Amino acid sequence: MKHFTKEELIRLSMEIDILLEKDLCINLAKLNYINNLSEKELILKTGEEKKGIIKIKENMYECILKKDQYIDMKCMLMNYEITETTTYYWLYDVATEIDFLLSDSGYW
């Protein structure tokens, strides 16, 4: 995510609450406050093992993490401070080809 407001982070945090409570999937491309610049879809799901972001078909990806990792991600979202400097968080620590970065500037 990049160029976001604190309110948008709060909304995403609430989506993660729903994911955790009801075991529903979240398609980030379908959220009206996320501007999808890439035409790709990223679906957040809970799973028994942490797989990170994996490609499931053309322009479609899944992020499969255990619930405790989504809780950590939610904490990062709520603690993130948008500043003039380049501040970022890696939203998970999984050895995959695709990383999940939260950065207002889009850089690290």
C-alpha angles and dihedrals in degrees: 000000000000138000095026136147128234088249090058090052089052090051091050090049089054089051089054088052088057090047090053098042100042103023090236125150122246118214103200092197090062096054109105094218094056116082106214105211097170103051087232125124126223118194120196115213137167120236145169092257134032110251100157119208115345131175112244099175140337109318092353125106136172128209108206116187138153116260093253090058090053088050088054089048091051090052090052091051092050093046096045113118118202106220140163089257127074105272122170145162130207099225094212141014105226126132101241136129091249122061127201110224129182108201129147091210095040091239138095 
